[in-house]
Amino acid sequence: MCLILLAYKQHPEYPLILAANRDEFYRRPTQPLQPWPDAPHVLAGRDLQAGGTWLGVSADGRLATVTNFRNPTQRTPGKRSRGELTARFLREESSAETYLDQLRPIADDYQGFNLLLGDASGLWYFSNRDAAGPKPLPAGIYGLSNHLLDTPWPKVERGKQALRQALIAPSLDALLSLLEDRWQPPPEQLPDTGVGLQREQQLAPVFIAGTEYGTRCSTALLRHSSGHWSMAERTHATNLTRRYQWPPATVRQQHVQSTTS
């Protein structure tokens, strides 16, 4: 993902509300949102080049999503895929806190990342570009792009404000709609991440419409107070929107049986 907007414990019916855009090269092979045949309790899209995911949920109430940390001077060849960080958490049963404690010693095996994990214990954030280490997040509205959590880039601040408005009557369609914002901030408001002004301008909107790189899909997610997820993913190349209520009763029952047997 390249923009994640989160409202955590800000609505009485939905303790977690998420809206996110995945920006990627159009040529990179991708599988859209669907249950994974090799892990049927996982609902996520899939990167077919490296096998991981940018965002997903599980039948037992886990959430995982990741963004890249943009700094071309810190890129090192031969690093592991950041998409495995989310996929592994969704497959496993360890708590978010335990998972992040185990990840911290090997975090430099990956290029710069921002990782958000959710489970029964709450919502957690960790970046291998932040010396503070993993931390649980209190209730609030958050924005994350390709720098540290809540870095006030124009798209992050604008997205957070749009999310606050969507909380008046949250719905999957309203969240998908706010992710289509193509407003271009003025040059003086842009960050300097080392990619040059022209590239910063291309990457600045909430929705990126480039020729080779841009917003591939948008995801809206509602965590119901009952514990179930409502999730929608819009693939922009086809304008197809997939919608799920997760978990279905059969998947939920199978997963509960497998974890208790």
Secondary structure, 3 states (H helix, E strand, C coil): CCEEEEEECCCCCCCEEEEEEEEEECCCCEEEEEEECCEEEEEEEEECCCCCCCEEEECCCCEEEEEECCCHHHCCCCCECCHHHHHHHHHCCCCHHHHHHHHHHHHHHECCEEEEEEECCEEEEEECCCCCCCEECCCEEEEECCCCCCCCCHHHHHHHHHHHHHCCCCCHHHHHHHCCCCCCCCHHHCCCCCCCHHHHHHHCCCCCECCCEEEEEEEEEEECCCCCEEEEEEECCCCEEEEEEECCHHHHHHHHHHHHC
